[in-house]
Amino acid sequence: MTYDLAMWEGSAPASPAAAAAEYERRMYVIEAALDQAGRPPPATPTIRAFVEAALARYPDLDEDSGDECPWASSPLISEAVGDFICLPMTFQGAEYARDVVASIAKEQGLVCYDPQVEQLLPAAHKAPPKETWLRRVFRRG
């Protein structure tokens, strides 16, 4: 089980509900495209730049990675599909890296959506303590 964050190019949805709908729509489109084409379209330059910035902060997962690596798969760029990426993180990694990765996405001009808590990130209001959002995820699971 992983903790996923989704990032995509485009305008920020007006609400968490609109973000959830856009996330679901994109997941459906990607699945349908993969069924037809057999392989995903390559990452756009914006998504590629985001992945490079995220990896500059938290290097890719490898056999020498320790607890400082939040990623649950490698290479991270392989999670990209065109103008969309869904990053699988370990739960421990999400605890310390989720908000940092969301800030990197914002700096790159991407929408960041957390499907576990159905929230756009970084949150427009003061974010609750990490224990609160993580506890909410475990309550749902």
Sequence and secondary structure as in RCSB ss.txt:
>XXXX:A:sequence
MTYDLAMWEGSAPASPAAAAAEYERRMYVIEAALDQAGRPPPATPTIRAFVEAALARYPDLDEDSGDECPWASSP
LISEAVGDFICLPMTFQGAEYARDVVASIAKEQGLVCYDPQVEQLLPAAHKAPPKETWLRRVFRRG
>XXXX:A:secstr
  EEEEEESS   SSHHHHHHHHHHHHHHHHHHHHHHSS     HHHHHHHHHHHHHS    TT  TT  BSSSS
GGGGEETTEEEEEE HHHHHHHHHHHHHHHHHTT EEEETTTTEEES SS    HHHHHHHHHHH 
